[in-house]
Amino acid sequence: MTSVALAALADDAAPTARTWFLDLLQLMVAGEGTDRESARRGLDLPELCRDLAVHGLWLLYAEVLSNRGPGAGTAFEILTVVEPDRARLQDVREAAADWLPVCCRTGLCDDNLRDLDR
């Protein structure tokens, strides 16, 4: 589903569809757990989704910088979870500050997220 959501963002989808796919992608990468069957098999589904979402960083940055509406904030929040280059994320935060939600401008959406500086 992560790959499908990214593919939909690569297309010229209607604004409502873009919002839906961004919301879905956010739920998938920011998930707090996995279903019991997957856990028994040793799979961490949110982690697998984050690993796939990294391949779509350019789509998420394009969404943020396009300023197409509420999707910019959602895309930025996804980036706070999956972007390993924190300096690049900060540069985009500053460039898009005029249209990002307050939580994204101030870094509040970064709180309590996994440390990606490995």
Phi and psi restraints in degrees (range 20) as a CNS / XPLOR table:
assign (resid 1 and name C) (resid 2 and name N)
       (resid 2 and name CA) (resid 2 and name C) 1.0 -59.9 20.0 2
assign (resid 2 and name N) (resid 2 and name CA)
       (resid 2 and name C) (resid 3 and name N) 1.0 -45.1 20.0 2
assign (resid 2 and name C) (resid 3 and name N)
       (resid 3 and name CA) (resid 3 and name C) 1.0 -63.8 20.0 2
assign (resid 3 and name N) (resid 3 and name CA)
       (resid 3 and name C) (resid 4 and name N) 1.0 -37.8 20.0 2
assign (resid 3 and name C) (resid 4 and name N)
       (resid 4 and name CA) (resid 4 and name C) 1.0 -66.3 20.0 2
assign (resid 4 and name N) (resid 4 and name CA)
       (resid 4 and name C) (resid 5 and name N) 1.0 -43.4 20.0 2
assign (resid 4 and name C) (resid 5 and name N)
       (resid 5 and name CA) (resid 5 and name C) 1.0 -61.8 20.0 2
assign (resid 5 and name N) (resid 5 and name CA)
       (resid 5 and name C) (resid 6 and name N) 1.0 -42.6 20.0 2
assign (resid 5 and name C) (resid 6 and name N)
       (resid 6 and name CA) (resid 6 and name C) 1.0 -65.3 20.0 2
assign (resid 6 and name N) (resid 6 and name CA)
       (resid 6 and name C) (resid 7 and name N) 1.0 -40.6 20.0 2
assign (resid 6 and name C) (resid 7 and name N)
       (resid 7 and name CA) (resid 7 and name C) 1.0 -62.5 20.0 2
assign (resid 7 and name N) (resid 7 and name CA)
       (resid 7 and name C) (resid 8 and name N) 1.0 -39.4 20.0 2
assign (resid 7 and name C) (resid 8 and name N)
       (resid 8 and name CA) (resid 8 and name C) 1.0 -64.6 20.0 2
assign (resid 8 and name N) (resid 8 and name CA)
       (resid 8 and name C) (resid 9 and name N) 1.0 -36.4 20.0 2
assign (resid 8 and name C) (resid 9 and name N)
       (resid 9 and name CA) (resid 9 and name C) 1.0 -70.2 20.0 2
assign (resid 9 and name N) (resid 9 and name CA)
       (resid 9 and name C) (resid 10 and name N) 1.0 -25.9 20.0 2
assign (resid 9 and name C) (resid 10 and name N)
       (resid 10 and name CA) (resid 10 and name C) 1.0 -73.5 20.0 2
assign (resid 10 and name N) (resid 10 and name CA)
       (resid 10 and name C) (resid 11 and name N) 1.0 -19.1 20.0 2
assign (resid 10 and name C) (resid 11 and name N)
       (resid 11 and name CA) (resid 11 and name C) 1.0 -90.4 20.0 2
assign (resid 11 and name N) (resid 11 and name CA)
       (resid 11 and name C) (resid 12 and name N) 1.0 169.8 20.0 2
assign (resid 11 and name C) (resid 12 and name N)
       (resid 12 and name CA) (resid 12 and name C) 1.0 -90.2 20.0 2
assign (resid 12 and name N) (resid 12 and name CA)
       (resid 12 and name C) (resid 13 and name N) 1.0 65.4 20.0 2
assign (resid 12 and name C) (resid 13 and name N)
       (resid 13 and name CA) (resid 13 and name C) 1.0 -75.2 20.0 2
assign (resid 13 and name N) (resid 13 and name CA)
       (resid 13 and name C) (resid 14 and name N) 1.0 155.4 20.0 2
assign (resid 13 and name C) (resid 14 and name N)
       (resid 14 and name CA) (resid 14 and name C) 1.0 -62.2 20.0 2
assign (resid 14 and name N) (resid 14 and name CA)
       (resid 14 and name C) (resid 15 and name N) 1.0 151.6 20.0 2
assign (resid 14 and name C) (resid 15 and name N)
       (resid 15 and name CA) (resid 15 and name C) 1.0 -53.1 20.0 2
assign (resid 15 and name N) (resid 15 and name CA)
       (resid 15 and name C) (resid 16 and name N) 1.0 -40.6 20.0 2
assign (resid 15 and name C) (resid 16 and name N)
       (resid 16 and name CA) (resid 16 and name C) 1.0 -63.7 20.0 2
assign (resid 16 and name N) (resid 16 and name CA)
       (resid 16 and name C) (resid 17 and name N) 1.0 -41.3 20.0 2
assign (resid 16 and name C) (resid 17 and name N)
       (resid 17 and name CA) (resid 17 and name C) 1.0 -67.0 20.0 2
assign (resid 17 and name N) (resid 17 and name CA)
       (resid 17 and name C) (resid 18 and name N) 1.0 -40.4 20.0 2
assign (resid 17 and name C) (resid 18 and name N)
       (resid 18 and name CA) (resid 18 and name C) 1.0 -60.2 20.0 2
assign (resid 18 and name N) (resid 18 and name CA)
       (resid 18 and name C) (resid 19 and name N) 1.0 -45.0 20.0 2
assign (resid 18 and name C) (resid 19 and name N)
       (resid 19 and name CA) (resid 19 and name C) 1.0 -61.4 20.0 2
assign (resid 19 and name N) (resid 19 and name CA)
       (resid 19 and name C) (resid 20 and name N) 1.0 -43.5 20.0 2
assign (resid 19 and name C) (resid 20 and name N)
       (resid 20 and name CA) (resid 20 and name C) 1.0 -62.2 20.0 2
assign (resid 20 and name N) (resid 20 and name CA)
       (resid 20 and name C) (resid 21 and name N) 1.0 -45.6 20.0 2
assign (resid 20 and name C) (resid 21 and name N)
       (resid 21 and name CA) (resid 21 and name C) 1.0 -68.0 20.0 2
assign (resid 21 and name N) (resid 21 and name CA)
       (resid 21 and name C) (resid 22 and name N) 1.0 -36.5 20.0 2
assign (resid 21 and name C) (resid 22 and name N)
       (resid 22 and name CA) (resid 22 and name C) 1.0 -65.8 20.0 2
assign (resid 22 and name N) (resid 22 and name CA)
       (resid 22 and name C) (resid 23 and name N) 1.0 -42.8 20.0 2
assign (resid 22 and name C) (resid 23 and name N)
       (resid 23 and name CA) (resid 23 and name C) 1.0 -61.5 20.0 2
assign (resid 23 and name N) (resid 23 and name CA)
       (resid 23 and name C) (resid 24 and name N) 1.0 -43.4 20.0 2
assign (resid 23 and name C) (resid 24 and name N)
       (resid 24 and name CA) (resid 24 and name C) 1.0 -62.6 20.0 2
assign (resid 24 and name N) (resid 24 and name CA)
       (resid 24 and name C) (resid 25 and name N) 1.0 -45.7 20.0 2
assign (resid 24 and name C) (resid 25 and name N)
       (resid 25 and name CA) (resid 25 and name C) 1.0 -61.7 20.0 2
assign (resid 25 and name N) (resid 25 and name CA)
       (resid 25 and name C) (resid 26 and name N) 1.0 -40.5 20.0 2
assign (resid 25 and name C) (resid 26 and name N)
       (resid 26 and name CA) (resid 26 and name C) 1.0 -62.1 20.0 2
assign (resid 26 and name N) (resid 26 and name CA)
       (resid 26 and name C) (resid 27 and name N) 1.0 -44.3 20.0 2
assign (resid 26 and name C) (resid 27 and name N)
       (resid 27 and name CA) (resid 27 and name C) 1.0 -61.2 20.0 2
assign (resid 27 and name N) (resid 27 and name CA)
       (resid 27 and name C) (resid 28 and name N) 1.0 -37.2 20.0 2
assign (resid 27 and name C) (resid 28 and name N)
       (resid 28 and name CA) (resid 28 and name C) 1.0 -72.6 20.0 2
assign (resid 28 and name N) (resid 28 and name CA)
       (resid 28 and name C) (resid 29 and name N) 1.0 -41.2 20.0 2
assign (resid 28 and name C) (resid 29 and name N)
       (resid 29 and name CA) (resid 29 and name C) 1.0 -82.9 20.0 2
assign (resid 29 and name N) (resid 29 and name CA)
       (resid 29 and name C) (resid 30 and name N) 1.0 -25.1 20.0 2
assign (resid 29 and name C) (resid 30 and name N)
       (resid 30 and name CA) (resid 30 and name C) 1.0 -99.4 20.0 2
assign (resid 30 and name N) (resid 30 and name CA)
       (resid 30 and name C) (resid 31 and name N) 1.0 10.5 20.0 2
assign (resid 30 and name C) (resid 31 and name N)
       (resid 31 and name CA) (resid 31 and name C) 1.0 -55.7 20.0 2
assign (resid 31 and name N) (resid 31 and name CA)
       (resid 31 and name C) (resid 32 and name N) 1.0 149.5 20.0 2
assign (resid 31 and name C) (resid 32 and name N)
       (resid 32 and name CA) (resid 32 and name C) 1.0 -101.2 20.0 2
assign (resid 32 and name N) (resid 32 and name CA)
       (resid 32 and name C) (resid 33 and name N) 1.0 2.5 20.0 2
assign (resid 32 and name C) (resid 33 and name N)
       (resid 33 and name CA) (resid 33 and name C) 1.0 -173.6 20.0 2
assign (resid 33 and name N) (resid 33 and name CA)
       (resid 33 and name C) (resid 34 and name N) 1.0 -165.6 20.0 2
assign (resid 33 and name C) (resid 34 and name N)
       (resid 34 and name CA) (resid 34 and name C) 1.0 -142.0 20.0 2
assign (resid 34 and name N) (resid 34 and name CA)
       (resid 34 and name C) (resid 35 and name N) 1.0 162.6 20.0 2
assign (resid 34 and name C) (resid 35 and name N)
       (resid 35 and name CA) (resid 35 and name C) 1.0 -70.3 20.0 2
assign (resid 35 and name N) (resid 35 and name CA)
       (resid 35 and name C) (resid 36 and name N) 1.0 160.3 20.0 2
assign (resid 35 and name C) (resid 36 and name N)
       (resid 36 and name CA) (resid 36 and name C) 1.0 -60.1 20.0 2
assign (resid 36 and name N) (resid 36 and name CA)
       (resid 36 and name C) (resid 37 and name N) 1.0 -42.0 20.0 2
assign (resid 36 and name C) (resid 37 and name N)
       (resid 37 and name CA) (resid 37 and name C) 1.0 -63.1 20.0 2
assign (resid 37 and name N) (resid 37 and name CA)
       (resid 37 and name C) (resid 38 and name N) 1.0 -45.0 20.0 2
assign (resid 37 and name C) (resid 38 and name N)
       (resid 38 and name CA) (resid 38 and name C) 1.0 -65.1 20.0 2
assign (resid 38 and name N) (resid 38 and name CA)
       (resid 38 and name C) (resid 39 and name N) 1.0 -40.4 20.0 2
assign (resid 38 and name C) (resid 39 and name N)
       (resid 39 and name CA) (resid 39 and name C) 1.0 -61.6 20.0 2
assign (resid 39 and name N) (resid 39 and name CA)
       (resid 39 and name C) (resid 40 and name N) 1.0 -40.6 20.0 2
assign (resid 39 and name C) (resid 40 and name N)
       (resid 40 and name CA) (resid 40 and name C) 1.0 -60.8 20.0 2
assign (resid 40 and name N) (resid 40 and name CA)
       (resid 40 and name C) (resid 41 and name N) 1.0 -31.9 20.0 2
assign (resid 40 and name C) (resid 41 and name N)
       (resid 41 and name CA) (resid 41 and name C) 1.0 -86.2 20.0 2
assign (resid 41 and name N) (resid 41 and name CA)
       (resid 41 and name C) (resid 42 and name N) 1.0 0.2 20.0 2
assign (resid 41 and name C) (resid 42 and name N)
       (resid 42 and name CA) (resid 42 and name C) 1.0 82.2 20.0 2
assign (resid 42 and name N) (resid 42 and name CA)
       (resid 42 and name C) (resid 43 and name N) 1.0 19.2 20.0 2
assign (resid 42 and name C) (resid 43 and name N)
       (resid 43 and name CA) (resid 43 and name C) 1.0 -96.4 20.0 2
assign (resid 43 and name N) (resid 43 and name CA)
       (resid 43 and name C) (resid 44 and name N) 1.0 134.2 20.0 2
assign (resid 43 and name C) (resid 44 and name N)
       (resid 44 and name CA) (resid 44 and name C) 1.0 -108.0 20.0 2
assign (resid 44 and name N) (resid 44 and name CA)
       (resid 44 and name C) (resid 45 and name N) 1.0 95.0 20.0 2
assign (resid 44 and name C) (resid 45 and name N)
       (resid 45 and name CA) (resid 45 and name C) 1.0 -60.0 20.0 2
assign (resid 45 and name N) (resid 45 and name CA)
       (resid 45 and name C) (resid 46 and name N) 1.0 -44.1 20.0 2
assign (resid 45 and name C) (resid 46 and name N)
       (resid 46 and name CA) (resid 46 and name C) 1.0 -59.8 20.0 2
assign (resid 46 and name N) (resid 46 and name CA)
       (resid 46 and name C) (resid 47 and name N) 1.0 -38.5 20.0 2
assign (resid 46 and name C) (resid 47 and name N)
       (resid 47 and name CA) (resid 47 and name C) 1.0 -65.0 20.0 2
assign (resid 47 and name N) (resid 47 and name CA)
       (resid 47 and name C) (resid 48 and name N) 1.0 -41.5 20.0 2
assign (resid 47 and name C) (resid 48 and name N)
       (resid 48 and name CA) (resid 48 and name C) 1.0 -61.8 20.0 2
assign (resid 48 and name N) (resid 48 and name CA)
       (resid 48 and name C) (resid 49 and name N) 1.0 -39.7 20.0 2
assign (resid 48 and name C) (resid 49 and name N)
       (resid 49 and name CA) (resid 49 and name C) 1.0 -65.6 20.0 2
assign (resid 49 and name N) (resid 49 and name CA)
       (resid 49 and name C) (resid 50 and name N) 1.0 -40.9 20.0 2
assign (resid 49 and name C) (resid 50 and name N)
       (resid 50 and name CA) (resid 50 and name C) 1.0 -62.4 20.0 2
assign (resid 50 and name N) (resid 50 and name CA)
       (resid 50 and name C) (resid 51 and name N) 1.0 -42.4 20.0 2
assign (resid 50 and name C) (resid 51 and name N)
       (resid 51 and name CA) (resid 51 and name C) 1.0 -61.0 20.0 2
assign (resid 51 and name N) (resid 51 and name CA)
       (resid 51 and name C) (resid 52 and name N) 1.0 -39.2 20.0 2
assign (resid 51 and name C) (resid 52 and name N)
       (resid 52 and name CA) (resid 52 and name C) 1.0 -70.4 20.0 2
assign (resid 52 and name N) (resid 52 and name CA)
       (resid 52 and name C) (resid 53 and name N) 1.0 -39.0 20.0 2
assign (resid 52 and name C) (resid 53 and name N)
       (resid 53 and name CA) (resid 53 and name C) 1.0 -64.7 20.0 2
assign (resid 53 and name N) (resid 53 and name CA)
       (resid 53 and name C) (resid 54 and name N) 1.0 -26.6 20.0 2
assign (resid 53 and name C) (resid 54 and name N)
       (resid 54 and name CA) (resid 54 and name C) 1.0 -59.1 20.0 2
assign (resid 54 and name N) (resid 54 and name CA)
       (resid 54 and name C) (resid 55 and name N) 1.0 -30.4 20.0 2
assign (resid 54 and name C) (resid 55 and name N)
       (resid 55 and name CA) (resid 55 and name C) 1.0 -70.1 20.0 2
assign (resid 55 and name N) (resid 55 and name CA)
       (resid 55 and name C) (resid 56 and name N) 1.0 -14.3 20.0 2
assign (resid 55 and name C) (resid 56 and name N)
       (resid 56 and name CA) (resid 56 and name C) 1.0 -109.7 20.0 2
assign (resid 56 and name N) (resid 56 and name CA)
       (resid 56 and name C) (resid 57 and name N) 1.0 22.2 20.0 2
assign (resid 56 and name C) (resid 57 and name N)
       (resid 57 and name CA) (resid 57 and name C) 1.0 -54.1 20.0 2
assign (resid 57 and name N) (resid 57 and name CA)
       (resid 57 and name C) (resid 58 and name N) 1.0 -42.1 20.0 2
assign (resid 57 and name C) (resid 58 and name N)
       (resid 58 and name CA) (resid 58 and name C) 1.0 -62.0 20.0 2
assign (resid 58 and name N) (resid 58 and name CA)
       (resid 58 and name C) (resid 59 and name N) 1.0 -33.7 20.0 2
assign (resid 58 and name C) (resid 59 and name N)
       (resid 59 and name CA) (resid 59 and name C) 1.0 -67.5 20.0 2
assign (resid 59 and name N) (resid 59 and name CA)
       (resid 59 and name C) (resid 60 and name N) 1.0 -40.9 20.0 2
assign (resid 59 and name C) (resid 60 and name N)
       (resid 60 and name CA) (resid 60 and name C) 1.0 -68.7 20.0 2
assign (resid 60 and name N) (resid 60 and name CA)
       (resid 60 and name C) (resid 61 and name N) 1.0 -41.5 20.0 2
assign (resid 60 and name C) (resid 61 and name N)
       (resid 61 and name CA) (resid 61 and name C) 1.0 -63.9 20.0 2
assign (resid 61 and name N) (resid 61 and name CA)
       (resid 61 and name C) (resid 62 and name N) 1.0 -40.5 20.0 2
assign (resid 61 and name C) (resid 62 and name N)
       (resid 62 and name CA) (resid 62 and name C) 1.0 -60.7 20.0 2
assign (resid 62 and name N) (resid 62 and name CA)
       (resid 62 and name C) (resid 63 and name N) 1.0 -40.1 20.0 2
assign (resid 62 and name C) (resid 63 and name N)
       (resid 63 and name CA) (resid 63 and name C) 1.0 -64.6 20.0 2
assign (resid 63 and name N) (resid 63 and name CA)
       (resid 63 and name C) (resid 64 and name N) 1.0 -43.6 20.0 2
assign (resid 63 and name C) (resid 64 and name N)
       (resid 64 and name CA) (resid 64 and name C) 1.0 -62.7 20.0 2
assign (resid 64 and name N) (resid 64 and name CA)
       (resid 64 and name C) (resid 65 and name N) 1.0 -49.1 20.0 2
assign (resid 64 and name C) (resid 65 and name N)
       (resid 65 and name CA) (resid 65 and name C) 1.0 -76.4 20.0 2
assign (resid 65 and name N) (resid 65 and name CA)
       (resid 65 and name C) (resid 66 and name N) 1.0 -15.5 20.0 2
assign (resid 65 and name C) (resid 66 and name N)
       (resid 66 and name CA) (resid 66 and name C) 1.0 -75.0 20.0 2
assign (resid 66 and name N) (resid 66 and name CA)
       (resid 66 and name C) (resid 67 and name N) 1.0 -22.5 20.0 2
assign (resid 66 and name C) (resid 67 and name N)
       (resid 67 and name CA) (resid 67 and name C) 1.0 53.0 20.0 2
assign (resid 67 and name N) (resid 67 and name CA)
       (resid 67 and name C) (resid 68 and name N) 1.0 49.0 20.0 2
assign (resid 67 and name C) (resid 68 and name N)
       (resid 68 and name CA) (resid 68 and name C) 1.0 -85.4 20.0 2
assign (resid 68 and name N) (resid 68 and name CA)
       (resid 68 and name C) (resid 69 and name N) 1.0 6.3 20.0 2
assign (resid 68 and name C) (resid 69 and name N)
       (resid 69 and name CA) (resid 69 and name C) 1.0 128.3 20.0 2
assign (resid 69 and name N) (resid 69 and name CA)
       (resid 69 and name C) (resid 70 and name N) 1.0 -150.6 20.0 2
assign (resid 69 and name C) (resid 70 and name N)
       (resid 70 and name CA) (resid 70 and name C) 1.0 -64.3 20.0 2
assign (resid 70 and name N) (resid 70 and name CA)
       (resid 70 and name C) (resid 71 and name N) 1.0 -17.4 20.0 2
assign (resid 70 and name C) (resid 71 and name N)
       (resid 71 and name CA) (resid 71 and name C) 1.0 -63.6 20.0 2
assign (resid 71 and name N) (resid 71 and name CA)
       (resid 71 and name C) (resid 72 and name N) 1.0 -26.2 20.0 2
assign (resid 71 and name C) (resid 72 and name N)
       (resid 72 and name CA) (resid 72 and name C) 1.0 -62.1 20.0 2
assign (resid 72 and name N) (resid 72 and name CA)
       (resid 72 and name C) (resid 73 and name N) 1.0 -43.4 20.0 2
assign (resid 72 and name C) (resid 73 and name N)
       (resid 73 and name CA) (resid 73 and name C) 1.0 -66.0 20.0 2
assign (resid 73 and name N) (resid 73 and name CA)
       (resid 73 and name C) (resid 74 and name N) 1.0 -41.7 20.0 2
assign (resid 73 and name C) (resid 74 and name N)
       (resid 74 and name CA) (resid 74 and name C) 1.0 -65.1 20.0 2
assign (resid 74 and name N) (resid 74 and name CA)
       (resid 74 and name C) (resid 75 and name N) 1.0 -43.9 20.0 2
assign (resid 74 and name C) (resid 75 and name N)
       (resid 75 and name CA) (resid 75 and name C) 1.0 -61.1 20.0 2
assign (resid 75 and name N) (resid 75 and name CA)
       (resid 75 and name C) (resid 76 and name N) 1.0 -39.9 20.0 2
assign (resid 75 and name C) (resid 76 and name N)
       (resid 76 and name CA) (resid 76 and name C) 1.0 -65.8 20.0 2
assign (resid 76 and name N) (resid 76 and name CA)
       (resid 76 and name C) (resid 77 and name N) 1.0 -41.2 20.0 2
assign (resid 76 and name C) (resid 77 and name N)
       (resid 77 and name CA) (resid 77 and name C) 1.0 -61.8 20.0 2
assign (resid 77 and name N) (resid 77 and name CA)
       (resid 77 and name C) (resid 78 and name N) 1.0 -37.5 20.0 2
assign (resid 77 and name C) (resid 78 and name N)
       (resid 78 and name CA) (resid 78 and name C) 1.0 -63.7 20.0 2
assign (resid 78 and name N) (resid 78 and name CA)
       (resid 78 and name C) (resid 79 and name N) 1.0 -43.1 20.0 2
assign (resid 78 and name C) (resid 79 and name N)
       (resid 79 and name CA) (resid 79 and name C) 1.0 -59.7 20.0 2
assign (resid 79 and name N) (resid 79 and name CA)
       (resid 79 and name C) (resid 80 and name N) 1.0 -34.7 20.0 2
assign (resid 79 and name C) (resid 80 and name N)
       (resid 80 and name CA) (resid 80 and name C) 1.0 -64.2 20.0 2
assign (resid 80 and name N) (resid 80 and name CA)
       (resid 80 and name C) (resid 81 and name N) 1.0 -20.4 20.0 2
assign (resid 80 and name C) (resid 81 and name N)
       (resid 81 and name CA) (resid 81 and name C) 1.0 -91.7 20.0 2
assign (resid 81 and name N) (resid 81 and name CA)
       (resid 81 and name C) (resid 82 and name N) 1.0 -37.7 20.0 2
assign (resid 81 and name C) (resid 82 and name N)
       (resid 82 and name CA) (resid 82 and name C) 1.0 -107.2 20.0 2
assign (resid 82 and name N) (resid 82 and name CA)
       (resid 82 and name C) (resid 83 and name N) 1.0 -16.2 20.0 2
assign (resid 82 and name C) (resid 83 and name N)
       (resid 83 and name CA) (resid 83 and name C) 1.0 -78.9 20.0 2
assign (resid 83 and name N) (resid 83 and name CA)
       (resid 83 and name C) (resid 84 and name N) 1.0 115.8 20.0 2
assign (resid 83 and name C) (resid 84 and name N)
       (resid 84 and name CA) (resid 84 and name C) 1.0 -77.2 20.0 2
assign (resid 84 and name N) (resid 84 and name CA)
       (resid 84 and name C) (resid 85 and name N) 1.0 -22.2 20.0 2
assign (resid 84 and name C) (resid 85 and name N)
       (resid 85 and name CA) (resid 85 and name C) 1.0 -91.8 20.0 2
assign (resid 85 and name N) (resid 85 and name CA)
       (resid 85 and name C) (resid 86 and name N) 1.0 91.5 20.0 2
assign (resid 85 and name C) (resid 86 and name N)
       (resid 86 and name CA) (resid 86 and name C) 1.0 -66.8 20.0 2
assign (resid 86 and name N) (resid 86 and name CA)
       (resid 86 and name C) (resid 87 and name N) 1.0 -29.5 20.0 2
assign (resid 86 and name C) (resid 87 and name N)
       (resid 87 and name CA) (resid 87 and name C) 1.0 -66.8 20.0 2
assign (resid 87 and name N) (resid 87 and name CA)
       (resid 87 and name C) (resid 88 and name N) 1.0 -42.5 20.0 2
assign (resid 87 and name C) (resid 88 and name N)
       (resid 88 and name CA) (resid 88 and name C) 1.0 -63.6 20.0 2
assign (resid 88 and name N) (resid 88 and name CA)
       (resid 88 and name C) (resid 89 and name N) 1.0 -41.3 20.0 2
assign (resid 88 and name C) (resid 89 and name N)
       (resid 89 and name CA) (resid 89 and name C) 1.0 -60.0 20.0 2
assign (resid 89 and name N) (resid 89 and name CA)
       (resid 89 and name C) (resid 90 and name N) 1.0 -43.1 20.0 2
assign (resid 89 and name C) (resid 90 and name N)
       (resid 90 and name CA) (resid 90 and name C) 1.0 -64.8 20.0 2
assign (resid 90 and name N) (resid 90 and name CA)
       (resid 90 and name C) (resid 91 and name N) 1.0 -39.5 20.0 2
assign (resid 90 and name C) (resid 91 and name N)
       (resid 91 and name CA) (resid 91 and name C) 1.0 -60.4 20.0 2
assign (resid 91 and name N) (resid 91 and name CA)
       (resid 91 and name C) (resid 92 and name N) 1.0 -43.0 20.0 2
assign (resid 91 and name C) (resid 92 and name N)
       (resid 92 and name CA) (resid 92 and name C) 1.0 -70.2 20.0 2
assign (resid 92 and name N) (resid 92 and name CA)
       (resid 92 and name C) (resid 93 and name N) 1.0 -36.8 20.0 2
assign (resid 92 and name C) (resid 93 and name N)
       (resid 93 and name CA) (resid 93 and name C) 1.0 -56.3 20.0 2
assign (resid 93 and name N) (resid 93 and name CA)
       (resid 93 and name C) (resid 94 and name N) 1.0 -44.2 20.0 2
assign (resid 93 and name C) (resid 94 and name N)
       (resid 94 and name CA) (resid 94 and name C) 1.0 -69.6 20.0 2
assign (resid 94 and name N) (resid 94 and name CA)
       (resid 94 and name C) (resid 95 and name N) 1.0 -40.3 20.0 2
assign (resid 94 and name C) (resid 95 and name N)
       (resid 95 and name CA) (resid 95 and name C) 1.0 -66.8 20.0 2
assign (resid 95 and name N) (resid 95 and name CA)
       (resid 95 and name C) (resid 96 and name N) 1.0 -33.2 20.0 2
assign (resid 95 and name C) (resid 96 and name N)
       (resid 96 and name CA) (resid 96 and name C) 1.0 -104.4 20.0 2
assign (resid 96 and name N) (resid 96 and name CA)
       (resid 96 and name C) (resid 97 and name N) 1.0 12.0 20.0 2
assign (resid 96 and name C) (resid 97 and name N)
       (resid 97 and name CA) (resid 97 and name C) 1.0 -56.0 20.0 2
assign (resid 97 and name N) (resid 97 and name CA)
       (resid 97 and name C) (resid 98 and name N) 1.0 -33.0 20.0 2
assign (resid 97 and name C) (resid 98 and name N)
       (resid 98 and name CA) (resid 98 and name C) 1.0 -64.9 20.0 2
assign (resid 98 and name N) (resid 98 and name CA)
       (resid 98 and name C) (resid 99 and name N) 1.0 -24.9 20.0 2
assign (resid 98 and name C) (resid 99 and name N)
       (resid 99 and name CA) (resid 99 and name C) 1.0 -120.8 20.0 2
assign (resid 99 and name N) (resid 99 and name CA)
       (resid 99 and name C) (resid 100 and name N) 1.0 -0.9 20.0 2
assign (resid 99 and name C) (resid 100 and name N)
       (resid 100 and name CA) (resid 100 and name C) 1.0 -80.2 20.0 2
assign (resid 100 and name N) (resid 100 and name CA)
       (resid 100 and name C) (resid 101 and name N) 1.0 150.8 20.0 2
assign (resid 100 and name C) (resid 101 and name N)
       (resid 101 and name CA) (resid 101 and name C) 1.0 -62.1 20.0 2
assign (resid 101 and name N) (resid 101 and name CA)
       (resid 101 and name C) (resid 102 and name N) 1.0 156.8 20.0 2
assign (resid 101 and name C) (resid 102 and name N)
       (resid 102 and name CA) (resid 102 and name C) 1.0 -53.3 20.0 2
assign (resid 102 and name N) (resid 102 and name CA)
       (resid 102 and name C) (resid 103 and name N) 1.0 -42.0 20.0 2
assign (resid 102 and name C) (resid 103 and name N)
       (resid 103 and name CA) (resid 103 and name C) 1.0 -61.3 20.0 2
assign (resid 103 and name N) (resid 103 and name CA)
       (resid 103 and name C) (resid 104 and name N) 1.0 -32.2 20.0 2
assign (resid 103 and name C) (resid 104 and name N)
       (resid 104 and name CA) (resid 104 and name C) 1.0 -79.5 20.0 2
assign (resid 104 and name N) (resid 104 and name CA)
       (resid 104 and name C) (resid 105 and name N) 1.0 -38.5 20.0 2
assign (resid 104 and name C) (resid 105 and name N)
       (resid 105 and name CA) (resid 105 and name C) 1.0 -64.2 20.0 2
assign (resid 105 and name N) (resid 105 and name CA)
       (resid 105 and name C) (resid 106 and name N) 1.0 -36.4 20.0 2
assign (resid 105 and name C) (resid 106 and name N)
       (resid 106 and name CA) (resid 106 and name C) 1.0 -93.2 20.0 2
assign (resid 106 and name N) (resid 106 and name CA)
       (resid 106 and name C) (resid 107 and name N) 1.0 -10.0 20.0 2
assign (resid 106 and name C) (resid 107 and name N)
       (resid 107 and name CA) (resid 107 and name C) 1.0 91.1 20.0 2
assign (resid 107 and name N) (resid 107 and name CA)
       (resid 107 and name C) (resid 108 and name N) 1.0 3.1 20.0 2
assign (resid 107 and name C) (resid 108 and name N)
       (resid 108 and name CA) (resid 108 and name C) 1.0 -63.6 20.0 2
assign (resid 108 and name N) (resid 108 and name CA)
       (resid 108 and name C) (resid 109 and name N) 1.0 -29.9 20.0 2
assign (resid 108 and name C) (resid 109 and name N)
       (resid 109 and name CA) (resid 109 and name C) 1.0 -74.3 20.0 2
assign (resid 109 and name N) (resid 109 and name CA)
       (resid 109 and name C) (resid 110 and name N) 1.0 -8.6 20.0 2
assign (resid 109 and name C) (resid 110 and name N)
       (resid 110 and name CA) (resid 110 and name C) 1.0 -85.1 20.0 2
assign (resid 110 and name N) (resid 110 and name CA)
       (resid 110 and name C) (resid 111 and name N) 1.0 -18.9 20.0 2
assign (resid 110 and name C) (resid 111 and name N)
       (resid 111 and name CA) (resid 111 and name C) 1.0 -60.9 20.0 2
assign (resid 111 and name N) (resid 111 and name CA)
       (resid 111 and name C) (resid 112 and name N) 1.0 145.7 20.0 2
assign (resid 111 and name C) (resid 112 and name N)
       (resid 112 and name CA) (resid 112 and name C) 1.0 61.7 20.0 2
assign (resid 112 and name N) (resid 112 and name CA)
       (resid 112 and name C) (resid 113 and name N) 1.0 22.3 20.0 2
assign (resid 112 and name C) (resid 113 and name N)
       (resid 113 and name CA) (resid 113 and name C) 1.0 -102.4 20.0 2
assign (resid 113 and name N) (resid 113 and name CA)
       (resid 113 and name C) (resid 114 and name N) 1.0 156.6 20.0 2
assign (resid 113 and name C) (resid 114 and name N)
       (resid 114 and name CA) (resid 114 and name C) 1.0 -60.0 20.0 2
assign (resid 114 and name N) (resid 114 and name CA)
       (resid 114 and name C) (resid 115 and name N) 1.0 148.7 20.0 2
assign (resid 114 and name C) (resid 115 and name N)
       (resid 115 and name CA) (resid 115 and name C) 1.0 -79.6 20.0 2
assign (resid 115 and name N) (resid 115 and name CA)
       (resid 115 and name C) (resid 116 and name N) 1.0 117.6 20.0 2
assign (resid 115 and name C) (resid 116 and name N)
       (resid 116 and name CA) (resid 116 and name C) 1.0 -96.4 20.0 2
assign (resid 116 and name N) (resid 116 and name CA)
       (resid 116 and name C) (resid 117 and name N) 1.0 0.1 20.0 2
assign (resid 116 and name C) (resid 117 and name N)
       (resid 117 and name CA) (resid 117 and name C) 1.0 -83.2 20.0 2
assign (resid 117 and name N) (resid 117 and name CA)
       (resid 117 and name C) (resid 118 and name N) 1.0 73.3 20.0 2
